[in-house]
Amino acid sequence: MMRELTWRKSSYSSSDGDQCVELAGMETKVVVRDSKDPHGPVLVVSREALRFAIRAVDE
């Protein structure tokens, strides 16, 4: 299922590296992982669900 993904660090991640979230885009989904554990579990969500979650946290 997971092809080679291009990961980028979230702009909301801390600069000291202790709270880093990375995102990778797929065709209709977004994959989220902890940058400190790149081979660990990932969360796969729809782009719409991620937008909703970010807006809810941002309020």
N, CA, C and O atoms as a CHARMM CRD file, in Angstrom:
* protein
*
  236
    1    1 MET  N      0.82500  -1.20200   0.00000 PROA 1      0.00000
    2    1 MET  CA     0.00000   0.00000   0.00000 PROA 1      0.00000
    3    1 MET  C      0.86500   1.26000   0.00000 PROA 1      0.00000
    4    1 MET  O      0.59700   2.19200  -0.75800 PROA 1      0.00000
    5    2 MET  N      1.89300   1.29500   0.83900 PROA 2      0.00000
    6    2 MET  CA     2.72500   2.49400   0.93500 PROA 2      0.00000
    7    2 MET  C      3.83700   2.46000  -0.10500 PROA 2      0.00000
    8    2 MET  O      4.74200   1.62800  -0.02300 PROA 2      0.00000
    9    3 ARG  N      3.77600   3.33200  -1.05300 PROA 3      0.00000
   10    3 ARG  CA     4.88500   3.47600  -1.97200 PROA 3      0.00000
   11    3 ARG  C      5.89400   4.39800  -1.32200 PROA 3      0.00000
   12    3 ARG  O      5.66100   4.86300  -0.20700 PROA 3      0.00000
   13    4 GLU  N      6.98400   4.67300  -1.96800 PROA 4      0.00000
   14    4 GLU  CA     7.97800   5.59300  -1.40800 PROA 4      0.00000
   15    4 GLU  C      7.33700   6.97900  -1.27800 PROA 4      0.00000
   16    4 GLU  O      6.90400   7.56500  -2.27000 PROA 4      0.00000
   17    5 LEU  N      7.28300   7.48400  -0.07500 PROA 5      0.00000
   18    5 LEU  CA     6.63400   8.77000   0.19700 PROA 5      0.00000
   19    5 LEU  C      7.67400   9.85700   0.42400 PROA 5      0.00000
   20    5 LEU  O      8.78100   9.58300   0.88800 PROA 5      0.00000
   21    6 THR  N      7.31400  11.07100   0.09900 PROA 6      0.00000
   22    6 THR  CA     8.15200  12.22300   0.39900 PROA 6      0.00000
   23    6 THR  C      7.59300  12.88000   1.65100 PROA 6      0.00000
   24    6 THR  O      6.47700  13.39900   1.64900 PROA 6      0.00000
   25    7 TRP  N      8.38100  12.85100   2.71700 PROA 7      0.00000
   26    7 TRP  CA     7.94100  13.36400   4.01600 PROA 7      0.00000
   27    7 TRP  C      8.39200  14.80100   4.19000 PROA 7      0.00000
   28    7 TRP  O      9.45900  15.19100   3.71800 PROA 7      0.00000
   29    8 ARG  N      7.57000  15.58300   4.87300 PROA 8      0.00000
   30    8 ARG  CA     7.96600  16.94400   5.24200 PROA 8      0.00000
   31    8 ARG  C      7.50900  17.20700   6.66900 PROA 8      0.00000
   32    8 ARG  O      6.45500  16.74000   7.10200 PROA 8      0.00000
   33    9 LYS  N      8.31800  17.95500   7.37700 PROA 9      0.00000
   34    9 LYS  CA     8.02300  18.24100   8.78000 PROA 9      0.00000
   35    9 LYS  C      6.94900  19.31600   8.86600 PROA 9      0.00000
   36    9 LYS  O      6.98100  20.29600   8.12300 PROA 9      0.00000
   37   10 SER  N      6.01500  19.13100   9.75900 PROA 10     0.00000
   38   10 SER  CA     4.95600  20.09900   9.96500 PROA 10     0.00000
   39   10 SER  C      5.52900  21.41500  10.47800 PROA 10     0.00000
   40   10 SER  O      6.46100  21.42100  11.28200 PROA 10     0.00000
   41   11 SER  N      4.97500  22.51700  10.01500 PROA 11     0.00000
   42   11 SER  CA     5.40800  23.83100  10.50400 PROA 11     0.00000
   43   11 SER  C      5.01800  24.03900  11.95900 PROA 11     0.00000
   44   11 SER  O      5.51200  24.96600  12.60100 PROA 11     0.00000
   45   12 TYR  N      4.14600  23.19600  12.48900 PROA 12     0.00000
   46   12 TYR  CA     3.74100  23.27900  13.89100 PROA 12     0.00000
   47   12 TYR  C      4.68000  22.50800  14.81400 PROA 12     0.00000
   48   12 TYR  O      4.53800  22.57900  16.03400 PROA 12     0.00000
   49   13 SER  N      5.63600  21.77200  14.24700 PROA 13     0.00000
   50   13 SER  CA     6.57300  20.99900  15.06500 PROA 13     0.00000
   51   13 SER  C      7.52300  21.92500  15.80200 PROA 13     0.00000
   52   13 SER  O      7.83400  23.01800  15.32800 PROA 13     0.00000
   53   14 SER  N      7.98300  21.48200  16.96600 PROA 14     0.00000
   54   14 SER  CA     8.89500  22.31700  17.74900 PROA 14     0.00000
   55   14 SER  C     10.27600  22.33500  17.10500 PROA 14     0.00000
   56   14 SER  O     10.64800  21.39400  16.40300 PROA 14     0.00000
   57   15 SER  N     11.02600  23.38400  17.33900 PROA 15     0.00000
   58   15 SER  CA    12.34500  23.54100  16.72300 PROA 15     0.00000
   59   15 SER  C     13.42300  22.70900  17.40900 PROA 15     0.00000
   60   15 SER  O     14.47200  22.46200  16.81400 PROA 15     0.00000
   61   16 ASP  N     13.18900  22.27000  18.65200 PROA 16     0.00000
   62   16 ASP  CA    14.21100  21.49300  19.35400 PROA 16     0.00000
   63   16 ASP  C     14.11200  19.98800  19.07300 PROA 16     0.00000
   64   16 ASP  O     14.89300  19.21100  19.62300 PROA 16     0.00000
   65   17 GLY  N     13.17400  19.57000  18.23300 PROA 17     0.00000
   66   17 GLY  CA    13.11900  18.18800  17.78200 PROA 17     0.00000
   67   17 GLY  C     12.39300  17.21000  18.67500 PROA 17     0.00000
   68   17 GLY  O     12.33800  16.02200  18.35700 PROA 17     0.00000
   69   18 ASP  N     11.83000  17.66700  19.78700 PROA 18     0.00000
   70   18 ASP  CA    11.17600  16.70500  20.67500 PROA 18     0.00000
   71   18 ASP  C      9.71300  16.44800  20.31900 PROA 18     0.00000
   72   18 ASP  O      9.13900  15.46400  20.78600 PROA 18     0.00000
   73   19 GLN  N      9.11000  17.28500  19.52400 PROA 19     0.00000
   74   19 GLN  CA     7.71200  17.11000  19.13500 PROA 19     0.00000
   75   19 GLN  C      7.58300  17.34600  17.63700 PROA 19     0.00000
   76   19 GLN  O      7.11600  18.40100  17.20700 PROA 19     0.00000
   77   20 CYS  N      7.99300  16.37400  16.85400 PROA 20     0.00000
   78   20 CYS  CA     8.01300  16.54500  15.40600 PROA 20     0.00000
   79   20 CYS  C      7.02300  15.61200  14.72600 PROA 20     0.00000
   80   20 CYS  O      7.04900  14.39700  14.92000 PROA 20     0.00000
   81   21 VAL  N      6.17000  16.19800  13.94300 PROA 21     0.00000
   82   21 VAL  CA     5.20900  15.45300  13.14800 PROA 21     0.00000
   83   21 VAL  C      5.58200  15.64400  11.68900 PROA 21     0.00000
   84   21 VAL  O      5.86300  16.76200  11.25500 PROA 21     0.00000
   85   22 GLU  N      5.58400  14.55200  10.93200 PROA 22     0.00000
   86   22 GLU  CA     5.86400  14.62900   9.50900 PROA 22     0.00000
   87   22 GLU  C      4.63400  14.17700   8.73200 PROA 22     0.00000
   88   22 GLU  O      3.88300  13.30700   9.17200 PROA 22     0.00000
   89   23 LEU  N      4.44800  14.79100   7.56400 PROA 23     0.00000
   90   23 LEU  CA     3.31700  14.48300   6.71100 PROA 23     0.00000
   91   23 LEU  C      3.81300  14.07900   5.33300 PROA 23     0.00000
   92   23 LEU  O      4.83800  14.57100   4.86000 PROA 23     0.00000
   93   24 ALA  N      3.08000  13.18300   4.69900 PROA 24     0.00000
   94   24 ALA  CA     3.35800  12.81900   3.31100 PROA 24     0.00000
   95   24 ALA  C      2.01900  12.73200   2.59600 PROA 24     0.00000
   96   24 ALA  O      1.06300  12.15100   3.10900 PROA 24     0.00000
   97   25 GLY  N      1.96600  13.31100   1.41600 PROA 25     0.00000
   98   25 GLY  CA     0.72400  13.30500   0.65200 PROA 25     0.00000
   99   25 GLY  C      0.62600  12.11100  -0.26800 PROA 25     0.00000
  100   25 GLY  O      1.59300  11.72700  -0.92600 PROA 25     0.00000
  101   26 MET  N     -0.55200  11.53500  -0.30200 PROA 26     0.00000
  102   26 MET  CA    -0.89100  10.50900  -1.27400 PROA 26     0.00000
  103   26 MET  C     -1.97300  11.11900  -2.16300 PROA 26     0.00000
  104   26 MET  O     -2.33000  12.28300  -1.98300 PROA 26     0.00000
  105   27 GLU  N     -2.48600  10.36900  -3.09600 PROA 27     0.00000
  106   27 GLU  CA    -3.46400  10.92500  -4.03400 PROA 27     0.00000
  107   27 GLU  C     -4.67400  11.53600  -3.33500 PROA 27     0.00000
  108   27 GLU  O     -5.03000  12.68300  -3.60700 PROA 27     0.00000
  109   28 THR  N     -5.30400  10.79300  -2.44700 PROA 28     0.00000
  110   28 THR  CA    -6.49800  11.30500  -1.76000 PROA 28     0.00000
  111   28 THR  C     -6.35000  11.29500  -0.24600 PROA 28     0.00000
  112   28 THR  O     -7.28000  11.67100   0.46800 PROA 28     0.00000
  113   29 LYS  N     -5.20200  10.87500   0.25000 PROA 29     0.00000
  114   29 LYS  CA    -4.97800  10.73500   1.68900 PROA 29     0.00000
  115   29 LYS  C     -3.72500  11.49600   2.11600 PROA 29     0.00000
  116   29 LYS  O     -2.91900  11.92100   1.28800 PROA 29     0.00000
  117   30 VAL  N     -3.58700  11.65200   3.42100 PROA 30     0.00000
  118   30 VAL  CA    -2.37500  12.21200   4.02200 PROA 30     0.00000
  119   30 VAL  C     -1.89700  11.20500   5.06100 PROA 30     0.00000
  120   30 VAL  O     -2.69000  10.65900   5.82800 PROA 30     0.00000
  121   31 VAL  N     -0.59400  10.96900   5.07300 PROA 31     0.00000
  122   31 VAL  CA    -0.00300  10.03300   6.02300 PROA 31     0.00000
  123   31 VAL  C      0.75400  10.85300   7.06400 PROA 31     0.00000
  124   31 VAL  O      1.51300  11.75500   6.71100 PROA 31     0.00000
  125   32 VAL  N      0.55200  10.54900   8.33200 PROA 32     0.00000
  126   32 VAL  CA     1.15700  11.29500   9.43800 PROA 32     0.00000
  127   32 VAL  C      2.00400  10.32700  10.26100 PROA 32     0.00000
  128   32 VAL  O      1.58300   9.20400  10.53800 PROA 32     0.00000
  129   33 ARG  N      3.21100  10.77400  10.65200 PROA 33     0.00000
  130   33 ARG  CA     4.06400   9.93300  11.50200 PROA 33     0.00000
  131   33 ARG  C      4.86600  10.80000  12.46800 PROA 33     0.00000
  132   33 ARG  O      4.99300  12.01200  12.29400 PROA 33     0.00000
  133   34 ASP  N      5.40100  10.14100  13.48900 PROA 34     0.00000
  134   34 ASP  CA     6.32000  10.76200  14.44000 PROA 34     0.00000
  135   34 ASP  C      7.71100  10.69500  13.81800 PROA 34     0.00000
  136   34 ASP  O      8.20100   9.60100  13.53500 PROA 34     0.00000
  137   35 SER  N      8.35000  11.82400  13.60400 PROA 35     0.00000
  138   35 SER  CA     9.65200  11.83500  12.93100 PROA 35     0.00000
  139   35 SER  C     10.73400  11.11900  13.72700 PROA 35     0.00000
  140   35 SER  O     11.74200  10.70000  13.15800 PROA 35     0.00000
  141   36 LYS  N     10.54200  10.97100  15.03400 PROA 36     0.00000
  142   36 LYS  CA    11.53400  10.26900  15.85300 PROA 36     0.00000
  143   36 LYS  C     11.42200   8.75300  15.68400 PROA 36     0.00000
  144   36 LYS  O     12.31600   8.01600  16.10100 PROA 36     0.00000
  145   37 ASP  N     10.33600   8.28700  15.07900 PROA 37     0.00000
  146   37 ASP  CA    10.09900   6.86500  14.88400 PROA 37     0.00000
  147   37 ASP  C      9.65800   6.62000  13.43500 PROA 37     0.00000
  148   37 ASP  O      8.51600   6.22400  13.19900 PROA 37     0.00000
  149   38 PRO  N     10.55300   6.85100  12.46100 PROA 38     0.00000
  150   38 PRO  CA    10.15700   6.79400  11.05800 PROA 38     0.00000
  151   38 PRO  C      9.70100   5.41800  10.57900 PROA 38     0.00000
  152   38 PRO  O      9.04300   5.32200   9.54300 PROA 38     0.00000
  153   39 HSD  N     10.03000   4.36200  11.29800 PROA 39     0.00000
  154   39 HSD  CA     9.59600   3.02700  10.89900 PROA 39     0.00000
  155   39 HSD  C      8.42700   2.53700  11.75400 PROA 39     0.00000
  156   39 HSD  O      7.99500   1.39000  11.63600 PROA 39     0.00000
  157   40 GLY  N      7.92900   3.41400  12.60700 PROA 40     0.00000
  158   40 GLY  CA     6.81700   3.06100  13.48000 PROA 40     0.00000
  159   40 GLY  C      5.48100   3.21800  12.78900 PROA 40     0.00000
  160   40 GLY  O      5.41300   3.35500  11.56800 PROA 40     0.00000
  161   41 PRO  N      4.43100   3.19700  13.56900 PROA 41     0.00000
  162   41 PRO  CA     3.08200   3.28300  12.99800 PROA 41     0.00000
  163   41 PRO  C      2.82200   4.64100  12.36000 PROA 41     0.00000
  164   41 PRO  O      3.43900   5.64500  12.71600 PROA 41     0.00000
  165   42 VAL  N      1.90100   4.64600  11.41700 PROA 42     0.00000
  166   42 VAL  CA     1.47800   5.87900  10.75500 PROA 42     0.00000
  167   42 VAL  C     -0.02800   6.00200  10.86100 PROA 42     0.00000
  168   42 VAL  O     -0.73500   5.01900  11.08000 PROA 42     0.00000
  169   43 LEU  N     -0.50300   7.21200  10.70400 PROA 43     0.00000
  170   43 LEU  CA    -1.93300   7.49300  10.67100 PROA 43     0.00000
  171   43 LEU  C     -2.26100   7.93300   9.24900 PROA 43     0.00000
  172   43 LEU  O     -1.64600   8.86400   8.72900 PROA 43     0.00000
  173   44 VAL  N     -3.22200   7.27100   8.62200 PROA 44     0.00000
  174   44 VAL  CA    -3.63200   7.62500   7.25800 PROA 44     0.00000
  175   44 VAL  C     -5.04100   8.19000   7.34700 PROA 44     0.00000
  176   44 VAL  O     -5.96400   7.51900   7.80900 PROA 44     0.00000
  177   45 VAL  N     -5.19900   9.43600   6.89800 PROA 45     0.00000
  178   45 VAL  CA    -6.50000  10.10400   6.95200 PROA 45     0.00000
  179   45 VAL  C     -6.78900  10.76800   5.61100 PROA 45     0.00000
  180   45 VAL  O     -5.88000  11.02700   4.82200 PROA 45     0.00000
  181   46 SER  N     -8.04700  11.03500   5.37100 PROA 46     0.00000
  182   46 SER  CA    -8.40400  11.76600   4.15700 PROA 46     0.00000
  183   46 SER  C     -7.94500  13.21300   4.31000 PROA 46     0.00000
  184   46 SER  O     -7.79400  13.71200   5.42600 PROA 46     0.00000
  185   47 ARG  N     -7.72800  13.86600   3.20300 PROA 47     0.00000
  186   47 ARG  CA    -7.33100  15.28000   3.24400 PROA 47     0.00000
  187   47 ARG  C     -8.40200  16.12000   3.94300 PROA 47     0.00000
  188   47 ARG  O     -8.08500  17.03900   4.69800 PROA 47     0.00000
  189   48 GLU  N     -9.65600  15.80000   3.68800 PROA 48     0.00000
  190   48 GLU  CA   -10.75800  16.52700   4.32300 PROA 48     0.00000
  191   48 GLU  C    -10.74800  16.34800   5.84300 PROA 48     0.00000
  192   48 GLU  O    -10.96300  17.31200   6.57800 PROA 48     0.00000
  193   49 ALA  N    -10.50300  15.14100   6.31400 PROA 49     0.00000
  194   49 ALA  CA   -10.46500  14.88400   7.75800 PROA 49     0.00000
  195   49 ALA  C     -9.31100  15.63200   8.41700 PROA 49     0.00000
  196   49 ALA  O     -9.46100  16.15700   9.52100 PROA 49     0.00000
  197   50 LEU  N     -8.16800  15.68300   7.75100 PROA 50     0.00000
  198   50 LEU  CA    -7.03100  16.41300   8.30800 PROA 50     0.00000
  199   50 LEU  C     -7.33100  17.90600   8.37800 PROA 50     0.00000
  200   50 LEU  O     -7.03900  18.54700   9.38700 PROA 50     0.00000
  201   51 ARG  N     -7.91400  18.46800   7.31200 PROA 51     0.00000
  202   51 ARG  CA    -8.30000  19.88300   7.33200 PROA 51     0.00000
  203   51 ARG  C     -9.25000  20.17100   8.49100 PROA 51     0.00000
  204   51 ARG  O     -9.07700  21.16100   9.20200 PROA 51     0.00000
  205   52 PHE  N    -10.24700  19.31900   8.68500 PROA 52     0.00000
  206   52 PHE  CA   -11.20300  19.48500   9.76300 PROA 52     0.00000
  207   52 PHE  C    -10.50500  19.46100  11.12300 PROA 52     0.00000
  208   52 PHE  O    -10.78700  20.29800  11.98000 PROA 52     0.00000
  209   53 ALA  N     -9.59000  18.49700  11.32300 PROA 53     0.00000
  210   53 ALA  CA    -8.87900  18.37600  12.60300 PROA 53     0.00000
  211   53 ALA  C     -8.02100  19.59800  12.87700 PROA 53     0.00000
  212   53 ALA  O     -7.99100  20.08900  14.00500 PROA 53     0.00000
  213   54 ILE  N     -7.32600  20.09300  11.87000 PROA 54     0.00000
  214   54 ILE  CA    -6.46400  21.27100  12.04900 PROA 54     0.00000
  215   54 ILE  C     -7.30100  22.49100  12.37200 PROA 54     0.00000
  216   54 ILE  O     -6.94300  23.27600  13.24900 PROA 54     0.00000
  217   55 ARG  N     -8.40400  22.65700  11.67900 PROA 55     0.00000
  218   55 ARG  CA    -9.29400  23.80700  11.97200 PROA 55     0.00000
  219   55 ARG  C     -9.85700  23.72300  13.38900 PROA 55     0.00000
  220   55 ARG  O     -9.96900  24.73900  14.07400 PROA 55     0.00000
  221   56 ALA  N    -10.21100  22.51600  13.82900 PROA 56     0.00000
  222   56 ALA  CA   -10.78300  22.34100  15.16500 PROA 56     0.00000
  223   56 ALA  C     -9.76000  22.67500  16.24400 PROA 56     0.00000
  224   56 ALA  O    -10.11400  23.26000  17.26800 PROA 56     0.00000
  225   57 VAL  N     -8.50200  22.31400  16.03000 PROA 57     0.00000
  226   57 VAL  CA    -7.44500  22.59700  17.00100 PROA 57     0.00000
  227   57 VAL  C     -7.08400  24.07100  16.97700 PROA 57     0.00000
  228   57 VAL  O     -6.74700  24.64800  18.01100 PROA 57     0.00000
  229   58 ASP  N     -7.15300  24.67700  15.81100 PROA 58     0.00000
  230   58 ASP  CA    -6.76200  26.07100  15.61300 PROA 58     0.00000
  231   58 ASP  C     -7.75700  27.04700  16.24600 PROA 58     0.00000
  232   58 ASP  O     -7.40800  28.20300  16.48200 PROA 58     0.00000
  233   59 GLU  N     -8.97200  26.61300  16.52200 PROA 59     0.00000
  234   59 GLU  CA   -10.00500  27.52400  17.06800 PROA 59     0.00000
  235   59 GLU  C     -9.76800  27.86600  18.50900 PROA 59     0.00000
  236   59 GLU  O    -10.54500  28.61500  19.10200 PROA 59     0.00000
